[in-house]
Amino acid sequence: MTDTMPDRLSINPSSPHFNAELLERGVGIRFKGVEKTNVEEYCVSEGWVRVAVGNTRDRKGNPLTIKLSGPVEPYLKDTAEG
């Protein structure tokens, strides 16, 4: 697998943008220069992330999210450390 990150990635297995192999390697997200650990989905070309809002869940059991706009920088944690 290459070290290039996709334009869009989601941690939800029912999403068409889900990539289990890439998520197993460890993905980090810098949003507006700050490391975010609660990102559910991101899109680099459109410049947004979806972050979970506390422990709140919708009626299907999925976390409630809000969409934040700004520069998104995804990276692989295994290559950043080593």
PyMOL commands that place a pseudoatom at each C-alpha (Angstrom):
pseudoatom trace, name=CA, resn=MET, resi=1, chain=A, elem=C, hetatm=0, pos=[0.000, 0.000, 0.000]
pseudoatom trace, name=CA, resn=THR, resi=2, chain=A, elem=C, hetatm=0, pos=[1.242, 3.475, -0.791]
pseudoatom trace, name=CA, resn=ASP, resi=3, chain=A, elem=C, hetatm=0, pos=[1.674, 6.241, 1.749]
pseudoatom trace, name=CA, resn=THR, resi=4, chain=A, elem=C, hetatm=0, pos=[-0.690, 8.629, -0.037]
pseudoatom trace, name=CA, resn=MET, resi=5, chain=A, elem=C, hetatm=0, pos=[-3.804, 9.517, 1.896]
pseudoatom trace, name=CA, resn=PRO, resi=6, chain=A, elem=C, hetatm=0, pos=[-7.234, 9.479, 0.233]
pseudoatom trace, name=CA, resn=ASP, resi=7, chain=A, elem=C, hetatm=0, pos=[-9.110, 12.730, -0.297]
pseudoatom trace, name=CA, resn=ARG, resi=8, chain=A, elem=C, hetatm=0, pos=[-11.933, 11.480, 1.911]
pseudoatom trace, name=CA, resn=LEU, resi=9, chain=A, elem=C, hetatm=0, pos=[-11.996, 8.874, 4.687]
pseudoatom trace, name=CA, resn=SER, resi=10, chain=A, elem=C, hetatm=0, pos=[-14.577, 7.726, 7.229]
pseudoatom trace, name=CA, resn=ILE, resi=11, chain=A, elem=C, hetatm=0, pos=[-14.366, 5.448, 10.282]
pseudoatom trace, name=CA, resn=ASN, resi=12, chain=A, elem=C, hetatm=0, pos=[-17.976, 4.278, 9.809]
pseudoatom trace, name=CA, resn=PRO, resi=13, chain=A, elem=C, hetatm=0, pos=[-18.002, 0.778, 8.194]
pseudoatom trace, name=CA, resn=SER, resi=14, chain=A, elem=C, hetatm=0, pos=[-21.293, 1.495, 6.391]
pseudoatom trace, name=CA, resn=SER, resi=15, chain=A, elem=C, hetatm=0, pos=[-19.796, 4.537, 4.599]
pseudoatom trace, name=CA, resn=PRO, resi=16, chain=A, elem=C, hetatm=0, pos=[-18.541, 4.224, 1.003]
pseudoatom trace, name=CA, resn=HIS, resi=17, chain=A, elem=C, hetatm=0, pos=[-15.404, 6.116, 2.140]
pseudoatom trace, name=CA, resn=PHE, resi=18, chain=A, elem=C, hetatm=0, pos=[-14.427, 3.480, 4.739]
pseudoatom trace, name=CA, resn=ASN, resi=19, chain=A, elem=C, hetatm=0, pos=[-10.985, 1.857, 4.304]
pseudoatom trace, name=CA, resn=ALA, resi=20, chain=A, elem=C, hetatm=0, pos=[-10.188, -0.749, 6.978]
pseudoatom trace, name=CA, resn=GLU, resi=21, chain=A, elem=C, hetatm=0, pos=[-6.591, -1.420, 5.847]
pseudoatom trace, name=CA, resn=LEU, resi=22, chain=A, elem=C, hetatm=0, pos=[-5.679, 2.249, 6.047]
pseudoatom trace, name=CA, resn=LEU, resi=23, chain=A, elem=C, hetatm=0, pos=[-7.376, 2.760, 9.423]
pseudoatom trace, name=CA, resn=GLU, resi=24, chain=A, elem=C, hetatm=0, pos=[-5.483, -0.242, 10.868]
pseudoatom trace, name=CA, resn=ARG, resi=25, chain=A, elem=C, hetatm=0, pos=[-2.206, 1.515, 10.042]
pseudoatom trace, name=CA, resn=GLY, resi=26, chain=A, elem=C, hetatm=0, pos=[-3.306, 4.514, 12.102]
pseudoatom trace, name=CA, resn=VAL, resi=27, chain=A, elem=C, hetatm=0, pos=[-4.475, 7.812, 10.660]
pseudoatom trace, name=CA, resn=GLY, resi=28, chain=A, elem=C, hetatm=0, pos=[-3.820, 11.157, 12.308]
pseudoatom trace, name=CA, resn=ILE, resi=29, chain=A, elem=C, hetatm=0, pos=[-5.650, 14.377, 11.482]
pseudoatom trace, name=CA, resn=ARG, resi=30, chain=A, elem=C, hetatm=0, pos=[-4.383, 17.916, 11.913]
pseudoatom trace, name=CA, resn=PHE, resi=31, chain=A, elem=C, hetatm=0, pos=[-7.228, 20.414, 11.588]
pseudoatom trace, name=CA, resn=LYS, resi=32, chain=A, elem=C, hetatm=0, pos=[-6.240, 24.094, 11.520]
pseudoatom trace, name=CA, resn=GLY, resi=33, chain=A, elem=C, hetatm=0, pos=[-2.817, 23.025, 12.803]
pseudoatom trace, name=CA, resn=VAL, resi=34, chain=A, elem=C, hetatm=0, pos=[-4.227, 21.199, 15.877]
pseudoatom trace, name=CA, resn=GLU, resi=35, chain=A, elem=C, hetatm=0, pos=[-4.210, 17.423, 16.347]
pseudoatom trace, name=CA, resn=LYS, resi=36, chain=A, elem=C, hetatm=0, pos=[-7.785, 16.060, 16.516]
pseudoatom trace, name=CA, resn=THR, resi=37, chain=A, elem=C, hetatm=0, pos=[-8.569, 12.644, 17.995]
pseudoatom trace, name=CA, resn=ASN, resi=38, chain=A, elem=C, hetatm=0, pos=[-12.371, 12.630, 17.664]
pseudoatom trace, name=CA, resn=VAL, resi=39, chain=A, elem=C, hetatm=0, pos=[-12.678, 12.916, 13.851]
pseudoatom trace, name=CA, resn=GLU, resi=40, chain=A, elem=C, hetatm=0, pos=[-15.333, 10.625, 12.334]
pseudoatom trace, name=CA, resn=GLU, resi=41, chain=A, elem=C, hetatm=0, pos=[-14.793, 11.652, 8.697]
pseudoatom trace, name=CA, resn=TYR, resi=42, chain=A, elem=C, hetatm=0, pos=[-12.714, 14.149, 6.717]
pseudoatom trace, name=CA, resn=CYS, resi=43, chain=A, elem=C, hetatm=0, pos=[-12.493, 15.605, 3.204]
pseudoatom trace, name=CA, resn=VAL, resi=44, chain=A, elem=C, hetatm=0, pos=[-9.298, 17.387, 2.175]
pseudoatom trace, name=CA, resn=SER, resi=45, chain=A, elem=C, hetatm=0, pos=[-10.517, 18.892, -1.134]
pseudoatom trace, name=CA, resn=GLU, resi=46, chain=A, elem=C, hetatm=0, pos=[-13.642, 20.414, 0.433]
pseudoatom trace, name=CA, resn=GLY, resi=47, chain=A, elem=C, hetatm=0, pos=[-11.797, 21.376, 3.642]
pseudoatom trace, name=CA, resn=TRP, resi=48, chain=A, elem=C, hetatm=0, pos=[-13.958, 19.896, 6.414]
pseudoatom trace, name=CA, resn=VAL, resi=49, chain=A, elem=C, hetatm=0, pos=[-14.010, 17.339, 9.199]
pseudoatom trace, name=CA, resn=ARG, resi=50, chain=A, elem=C, hetatm=0, pos=[-16.885, 15.730, 11.071]
pseudoatom trace, name=CA, resn=VAL, resi=51, chain=A, elem=C, hetatm=0, pos=[-16.225, 15.434, 14.789]
pseudoatom trace, name=CA, resn=ALA, resi=52, chain=A, elem=C, hetatm=0, pos=[-18.233, 13.633, 17.441]
pseudoatom trace, name=CA, resn=VAL, resi=53, chain=A, elem=C, hetatm=0, pos=[-20.235, 15.780, 19.867]
pseudoatom trace, name=CA, resn=GLY, resi=54, chain=A, elem=C, hetatm=0, pos=[-19.532, 14.299, 23.289]
pseudoatom trace, name=CA, resn=ASN, resi=55, chain=A, elem=C, hetatm=0, pos=[-21.136, 10.910, 23.941]
pseudoatom trace, name=CA, resn=THR, resi=56, chain=A, elem=C, hetatm=0, pos=[-24.450, 11.844, 22.301]
pseudoatom trace, name=CA, resn=ARG, resi=57, chain=A, elem=C, hetatm=0, pos=[-25.926, 9.215, 19.963]
pseudoatom trace, name=CA, resn=ASP, resi=58, chain=A, elem=C, hetatm=0, pos=[-28.662, 9.346, 17.345]
pseudoatom trace, name=CA, resn=ARG, resi=59, chain=A, elem=C, hetatm=0, pos=[-31.577, 6.909, 17.316]
pseudoatom trace, name=CA, resn=LYS, resi=60, chain=A, elem=C, hetatm=0, pos=[-29.560, 4.387, 15.273]
pseudoatom trace, name=CA, resn=GLY, resi=61, chain=A, elem=C, hetatm=0, pos=[-26.722, 4.404, 17.804]
pseudoatom trace, name=CA, resn=ASN, resi=62, chain=A, elem=C, hetatm=0, pos=[-24.273, 6.430, 15.716]
pseudoatom trace, name=CA, resn=PRO, resi=63, chain=A, elem=C, hetatm=0, pos=[-22.449, 9.364, 17.323]
pseudoatom trace, name=CA, resn=LEU, resi=64, chain=A, elem=C, hetatm=0, pos=[-23.866, 12.811, 16.615]
pseudoatom trace, name=CA, resn=THR, resi=65, chain=A, elem=C, hetatm=0, pos=[-21.378, 14.879, 14.641]
pseudoatom trace, name=CA, resn=ILE, resi=66, chain=A, elem=C, hetatm=0, pos=[-20.827, 18.461, 13.581]
pseudoatom trace, name=CA, resn=LYS, resi=67, chain=A, elem=C, hetatm=0, pos=[-19.076, 19.612, 10.424]
pseudoatom trace, name=CA, resn=LEU, resi=68, chain=A, elem=C, hetatm=0, pos=[-16.164, 22.029, 10.884]
pseudoatom trace, name=CA, resn=SER, resi=69, chain=A, elem=C, hetatm=0, pos=[-14.561, 23.880, 7.955]
pseudoatom trace, name=CA, resn=GLY, resi=70, chain=A, elem=C, hetatm=0, pos=[-10.858, 24.613, 7.623]
pseudoatom trace, name=CA, resn=PRO, resi=71, chain=A, elem=C, hetatm=0, pos=[-7.571, 23.179, 6.371]
pseudoatom trace, name=CA, resn=VAL, resi=72, chain=A, elem=C, hetatm=0, pos=[-7.280, 19.400, 6.880]
pseudoatom trace, name=CA, resn=GLU, resi=73, chain=A, elem=C, hetatm=0, pos=[-3.944, 17.538, 6.978]
pseudoatom trace, name=CA, resn=PRO, resi=74, chain=A, elem=C, hetatm=0, pos=[-4.249, 13.732, 7.231]
pseudoatom trace, name=CA, resn=TYR, resi=75, chain=A, elem=C, hetatm=0, pos=[-1.156, 11.604, 7.831]
pseudoatom trace, name=CA, resn=LEU, resi=76, chain=A, elem=C, hetatm=0, pos=[-0.228, 8.034, 8.674]
pseudoatom trace, name=CA, resn=LYS, resi=77, chain=A, elem=C, hetatm=0, pos=[0.892, 7.635, 12.273]
pseudoatom trace, name=CA, resn=ASP, resi=78, chain=A, elem=C, hetatm=0, pos=[3.208, 4.691, 11.550]
pseudoatom trace, name=CA, resn=THR, resi=79, chain=A, elem=C, hetatm=0, pos=[5.309, 6.741, 9.086]
pseudoatom trace, name=CA, resn=ALA, resi=80, chain=A, elem=C, hetatm=0, pos=[5.285, 9.884, 11.251]
pseudoatom trace, name=CA, resn=GLU, resi=81, chain=A, elem=C, hetatm=0, pos=[6.776, 8.010, 14.217]
pseudoatom trace, name=CA, resn=GLY, resi=82, chain=A, elem=C, hetatm=0, pos=[9.366, 6.029, 12.304]
for i in range(1, 82): cmd.bond("trace and resi %d" % i, "trace and resi %d" % (i + 1))
show_as sticks, trace
zoom trace
